[in-house]
Amino acid sequence: MAPSSGSEPSSLKFTPTQVRIVGSGLIGTSIGLALVQHGVSVEMIDSDPASQSLASDLIGGGSVGQPQLVIFALPTNKLDEVLNREFKLNPQSTFMDVGSVKNEVLLKVEGIAGLASRFVPSHPMAGREIGGAGSARADLFQGRSWVITPISQTSPESLQTVEALITLLGATALKMSPADHDAAVAKVSHLPQIVSSLLAKQLIGTKHEWMELSGQGLRDSTRIAGSDAHLWKEIIFSNRQVLSGLLKGLRDDVQLMIDNLENSNQIEKILEQGRSGRDLIPGKHGGKAREYSYLPIVIDDKPGQLASIFNLCATLDVNVEDLSIEHSPGQLSALITLALSPSDAQKLSNHLASIGWNVHPIRN
């Protein structure tokens, strides 16, 4: 690709055209799927022949001669087996990992002479509760943050190669120190996984008829408890020092609730603190959280109703942020609830009401 200006833009200069991915699980295969869509040649490697074969077939990959970039998409405890081998095979390549904990990775990298300057530790903040190549998605990283933790030895060229890759995958690179990264993900990722798993564990032995009462709250709270236990045991073990303090804090809060079960005012205070913490979570795509208004509309159960509403939204320049539909089999009507900004909700409500739609009061 020849740039019209006559000088190659830096984003193109450092974008790899040949990539070797060691590890054919969810993250590695998702990276491969996304890269081949951009014309990058990708080779998938895995110690499990079946996983390697599936990933290679999914991405249509083959072998690459001299990769500009080698990606380690495997558990941190498996890195020792491949770091030396890949560095000897491709000494001029840039190397990166995608693991959830960074301090332990750096100790391994710094133990191999000459590797640190060519290695960029990284962690894409994306995933699914279902692992394996069969769950891979090319759009897994779109709109997500991707942490990189370069050290003083990291060469500018290697850093720019990794940044170019992250941009190509639709993610946003975010630089942090290894220590800050490990502390941050312990709180926003690793602790929630543990809490979800412990909550789901309490369900073991519950009567079947009781489980029939399960609502969306339980499903939401335990969704990630379905994650790969083998993978997560490695992540938790690698970040055990940071997690120890967080779990002790959680233990203290559980004890506080137990001690105040006879004090309704204190129960409310604890729950309100939970609401305050929940409010700190950013909105979609990692942006600032937005306050939405919710517009309920009762529609007839017939074709074209939703399309008509969305056409009106486009005409009014109203942006729908989210949508839910409640409809029972055999019911002649359905309730749709649109999430919009307060001003858009009012504009759309006024217009729909004026032309005869069955709109209900806006909820905040």
ZAZA-792530 format. One line per field, with one value per residue (C-alpha): residue number from 1; residue in three letters; x, y, z. Coordinates in steps of 0.5 Angstrom, whole numbers, plus 500, padded with zeros to 3 digits. Example, Ala and Ser with C-alpha at 12.3 -4.5 7.8 and 13.67 -1.06 7.14 Angstrom:
num <- c(1;2)
residu <- c(ALA;SER)
X <- c(525;527)
Y <- c(491;498)
Z <- c(516;514)
REM end
This chain:
num <- c(1;2;3;4;5;6;7;8;9;10;11;12;13;14;15;16;17;18;19;20;21;22;23;24;25;26;27;28;29;30;31;32;33;34;35;36;37;38;39;40;41;42;43;44;45;46;47;48;49;50;51;52;53;54;55;56;57;58;59;60;61;62;63;64;65;66;67;68;69;70;71;72;73;74;75;76;77;78;79;80;81;82;83;84;85;86;87;88;89;90;91;92;93;94;95;96;97;98;99;100;101;102;103;104;105;106;107;108;109;110;111;112;113;114;115;116;117;118;119;120;121;122;123;124;125;126;127;128;129;130;131;132;133;134;135;136;137;138;139;140;141;142;143;144;145;146;147;148;149;150;151;152;153;154;155;156;157;158;159;160;161;162;163;164;165;166;167;168;169;170;171;172;173;174;175;176;177;178;179;180;181;182;183;184;185;186;187;188;189;190;191;192;193;194;195;196;197;198;199;200;201;202;203;204;205;206;207;208;209;210;211;212;213;214;215;216;217;218;219;220;221;222;223;224;225;226;227;228;229;230;231;232;233;234;235;236;237;238;239;240;241;242;243;244;245;246;247;248;249;250;251;252;253;254;255;256;257;258;259;260;261;262;263;264;265;266;267;268;269;270;271;272;273;274;275;276;277;278;279;280;281;282;283;284;285;286;287;288;289;290;291;292;293;294;295;296;297;298;299;300;301;302;303;304;305;306;307;308;309;310;311;312;313;314;315;316;317;318;319;320;321;322;323;324;325;326;327;328;329;330;331;332;333;334;335;336;337;338;339;340;341;342;343;344;345;346;347;348;349;350;351;352;353;354;355;356;357;358;359;360;361;362;363;364)
residu <- c(MET;ALA;PRO;SER;SER;GLY;SER;GLU;PRO;SER;SER;LEU;LYS;PHE;THR;PRO;THR;GLN;VAL;ARG;ILE;VAL;GLY;SER;GLY;LEU;ILE;GLY;THR;SER;ILE;GLY;LEU;ALA;LEU;VAL;GLN;HIS;GLY;VAL;SER;VAL;GLU;MET;ILE;ASP;SER;ASP;PRO;ALA;SER;GLN;SER;LEU;ALA;SER;ASP;LEU;ILE;GLY;GLY;GLY;SER;VAL;GLY;GLN;PRO;GLN;LEU;VAL;ILE;PHE;ALA;LEU;PRO;THR;ASN;LYS;LEU;ASP;GLU;VAL;LEU;ASN;ARG;GLU;PHE;LYS;LEU;ASN;PRO;GLN;SER;THR;PHE;MET;ASP;VAL;GLY;SER;VAL;LYS;ASN;GLU;VAL;LEU;LEU;LYS;VAL;GLU;GLY;ILE;ALA;GLY;LEU;ALA;SER;ARG;PHE;VAL;PRO;SER;HIS;PRO;MET;ALA;GLY;ARG;GLU;ILE;GLY;GLY;ALA;GLY;SER;ALA;ARG;ALA;ASP;LEU;PHE;GLN;GLY;ARG;SER;TRP;VAL;ILE;THR;PRO;ILE;SER;GLN;THR;SER;PRO;GLU;SER;LEU;GLN;THR;VAL;GLU;ALA;LEU;ILE;THR;LEU;LEU;GLY;ALA;THR;ALA;LEU;LYS;MET;SER;PRO;ALA;ASP;HIS;ASP;ALA;ALA;VAL;ALA;LYS;VAL;SER;HIS;LEU;PRO;GLN;ILE;VAL;SER;SER;LEU;LEU;ALA;LYS;GLN;LEU;ILE;GLY;THR;LYS;HIS;GLU;TRP;MET;GLU;LEU;SER;GLY;GLN;GLY;LEU;ARG;ASP;SER;THR;ARG;ILE;ALA;GLY;SER;ASP;ALA;HIS;LEU;TRP;LYS;GLU;ILE;ILE;PHE;SER;ASN;ARG;GLN;VAL;LEU;SER;GLY;LEU;LEU;LYS;GLY;LEU;ARG;ASP;ASP;VAL;GLN;LEU;MET;ILE;ASP;ASN;LEU;GLU;ASN;SER;ASN;GLN;ILE;GLU;LYS;ILE;LEU;GLU;GLN;GLY;ARG;SER;GLY;ARG;ASP;LEU;ILE;PRO;GLY;LYS;HIS;GLY;GLY;LYS;ALA;ARG;GLU;TYR;SER;TYR;LEU;PRO;ILE;VAL;ILE;ASP;ASP;LYS;PRO;GLY;GLN;LEU;ALA;SER;ILE;PHE;ASN;LEU;CYS;ALA;THR;LEU;ASP;VAL;ASN;VAL;GLU;ASP;LEU;SER;ILE;GLU;HIS;SER;PRO;GLY;GLN;LEU;SER;ALA;LEU;ILE;THR;LEU;ALA;LEU;SER;PRO;SER;ASP;ALA;GLN;LYS;LEU;SER;ASN;HIS;LEU;ALA;SER;ILE;GLY;TRP;ASN;VAL;HIS;PRO;ILE;ARG;ASN)
X <- c(500;503;501;500;504;511;512;510;505;508;501;503;510;509;503;505;504;506;504;505;500;502;496;489;484;479;484;489;484;480;486;488;480;481;488;486;480;486;490;495;498;497;500;497;501;498;501;494;494;486;486;491;488;481;484;488;481;477;482;484;492;498;505;509;517;519;514;514;510;510;504;504;496;497;497;503;505;506;511;517;516;516;519;526;524;521;526;531;527;525;531;529;521;517;514;508;503;496;496;492;498;504;509;510;511;516;520;520;522;528;531;532;538;536;529;526;528;523;518;511;507;500;493;486;480;476;473;468;465;466;473;476;478;470;468;473;470;473;470;472;476;472;471;475;481;488;493;500;506;512;519;525;528;522;525;520;520;517;512;510;509;504;500;499;496;492;489;488;484;479;482;485;492;492;499;500;506;506;504;498;495;495;492;487;485;485;479;475;476;479;475;468;470;471;465;461;464;463;455;454;457;452;447;449;444;438;432;430;423;427;431;425;424;431;430;435;439;441;443;447;450;453;454;462;462;461;468;474;476;483;484;482;486;492;490;488;494;499;495;494;498;494;487;489;488;481;478;480;476;470;470;470;464;460;462;459;453;452;453;448;442;438;439;435;438;445;443;440;447;451;446;447;455;454;450;455;460;456;455;463;463;463;458;459;466;469;466;463;457;451;444;439;431;427;421;416;411;406;406;401;404;404;410;413;412;419;421;416;419;426;425;421;428;432;428;428;435;434;439;437;442;439;432;428;422;417;412;408;406;399;399;396;401;408;412;418;422;427;434;435;438;433;432;431;426;422;423;421;415;412;412;410;404;402;401;397;402;401;407;407;411;418;422;429)
Y <- c(500;506;513;519;523;520;518;512;514;511;507;504;503;499;495;488;484;477;475;468;467;462;460;458;460;465;471;468;466;472;476;472;472;480;480;476;481;486;482;480;473;469;463;459;455;451;445;442;439;439;447;449;445;449;456;455;453;458;464;460;461;458;459;465;465;471;474;482;480;474;474;470;468;463;462;466;459;456;462;459;453;458;464;462;458;463;468;464;463;470;474;480;480;484;480;481;477;478;475;478;479;483;483;476;476;481;477;471;476;480;473;472;476;481;480;485;491;487;485;489;486;487;486;487;488;484;476;472;467;461;460;456;457;456;462;467;473;478;484;482;488;493;499;496;498;495;496;496;496;498;498;502;497;497;499;505;500;495;499;502;495;493;500;499;492;495;500;495;491;497;497;503;503;505;505;503;501;493;495;499;494;488;493;495;489;485;490;491;484;478;480;480;473;471;474;471;464;464;466;461;456;457;455;448;443;448;445;444;448;453;454;455;462;465;472;476;479;472;470;477;476;469;470;470;464;460;462;457;455;452;459;463;459;461;468;469;465;470;476;473;478;484;480;478;485;486;479;481;488;484;479;485;488;481;481;488;486;480;484;489;484;487;494;496;503;500;495;501;505;499;498;505;505;499;504;509;504;502;509;509;504;508;507;503;503;505;512;517;514;517;518;515;516;510;511;506;505;500;497;492;485;486;487;494;497;497;499;505;508;507;511;516;517;518;523;527;525;522;516;510;507;501;497;492;488;485;480;474;469;470;477;482;488;489;493;496;501;505;508;515;522;526;531;526;522;528;530;523;522;529;527;520;522;527;522;517;512;509;512;512;517;517;514;516)
Z <- c(500;498;501;497;501;499;506;510;516;522;523;517;518;524;522;522;516;518;525;529;535;540;544;540;545;545;545;541;536;536;535;529;526;526;523;517;516;515;510;515;515;521;524;529;534;540;544;543;536;536;538;533;528;529;530;523;520;523;521;514;517;514;516;516;515;519;523;525;531;536;540;547;548;553;561;564;567;560;558;560;555;549;551;549;543;540;541;538;532;531;534;530;532;537;542;546;551;553;560;566;570;569;574;574;566;567;571;566;560;564;565;558;555;550;550;554;549;544;549;550;556;554;557;552;557;553;554;554;560;554;552;547;539;538;542;538;535;530;534;541;542;538;543;548;552;551;557;555;561;557;561;561;556;551;544;541;535;539;542;536;533;539;539;531;532;538;533;528;532;534;541;545;548;555;558;566;570;571;579;577;572;577;582;578;574;581;583;577;574;578;585;581;578;585;588;582;583;591;590;585;589;595;590;590;593;592;591;584;585;589;583;578;582;579;576;572;578;580;572;572;578;577;569;569;574;568;566;565;572;570;566;572;578;574;574;581;583;579;583;590;593;591;592;599;601;597;599;607;605;602;608;613;609;609;617;618;614;619;625;623;620;626;624;618;618;618;612;608;609;607;601;599;599;594;590;590;588;582;580;579;573;566;561;554;551;557;557;562;565;562;566;561;561;559;555;555;549;548;541;537;536;528;523;522;529;531;524;524;531;529;523;527;531;525;523;529;530;536;539;542;547;549;548;552;550;554;550;552;547;545;547;542;545;547;552;549;553;550;553;551;554;558;552;547;551;552;544;542;547;545;538;538;543;538;532;536;539;546;550;558;563;562;568;570)
REM end
